[in-house]
Amino acid sequence: MIGEDVRKPALSIMVLLVFAALELAAQPPRSVASADKDYLPAGPFLFEPGTIQPKFMDAFNDRPAVQSPDGKLEVTVTAPKKSYAAWLTISFSAFPDRSIQVWPIQASVAALWRPDSKAFALTDNRYANRSFVLVCGTDFRMGEEGEGLGVPITDLTPIVEKAFQEPARIYYETDNYETRLFYSKVLRWIGNTDLLVGVSATTVGSASLPDRGMKEWDLAYLVDVPDGKVVRELDREKLLSEYKIKLPQ
């Protein structure tokens, strides 16, 4: 789970993030064709037409109701627009007023239902230099106030971050490097247990490695969600040939 400092950042942290976002905006953009309603921060993973992709929602304007495959549940964003106090909520399609708050968001998210409708994956674009991948369950529960939805949340971000350390360590031939940007993104459910997670990162080597300075990474990991393990790393060729997801050259 993401710690309390992520859920309720102090005002001083928010100010620093604003300046960080402005600094990033001033950098030259990567030469990537923008996908329709792509994730924020924008990423290079482009889905071929007709392929399933996560639904974009933000805290301000775009708030579609994303229905589960079985049609019984839906997730959307609630709270006054133009507000940083928005929530991702889940409700019964037949009773939209019976909604349950699932996750606080501050900028934008992208949601993708699991095929069996018992969970959905979430990309939380919370910070200017980092995004998170979560899996939210929908198990029913009974409480003193009547029936509701259980929403256990699993944070997969540390799992893919740890997997990414290996290729970065091999490239720099040392652990002495810095990860400046790390965006993890939901790409595709593979059945009901495995989740394809994209990673866009920027690393910087030490001054002792002048020929191995800044490097941009775009790759993907197949995560076994129940076991919490990465089972496979995929490069651009495998992403395109097996899952019809393109990474620009």
Secondary structure, 3 states (H helix, E strand, C coil): CCCHHHHCCCHHHHHHHHHHHHHHHCCCCCCCCCCCCCCCCCCCCEECCCCCCCEEEECCCCCCCEECCCCCEEEEEECCCCCCCEEEEEEECCEEEEEEEEEEECCEEEEEECCCCCEEEEEEECCCCEEEEEEEECCEEEECCEEEECCCEEECHHHHHHHHHHHHHHHHCCCCEEEEEEEEEEEEEECCCEEEEEEEEEEEECCCCCCCCEEEEEEEEEEECCCCEEEEEECHHHHHHHHCEECCC
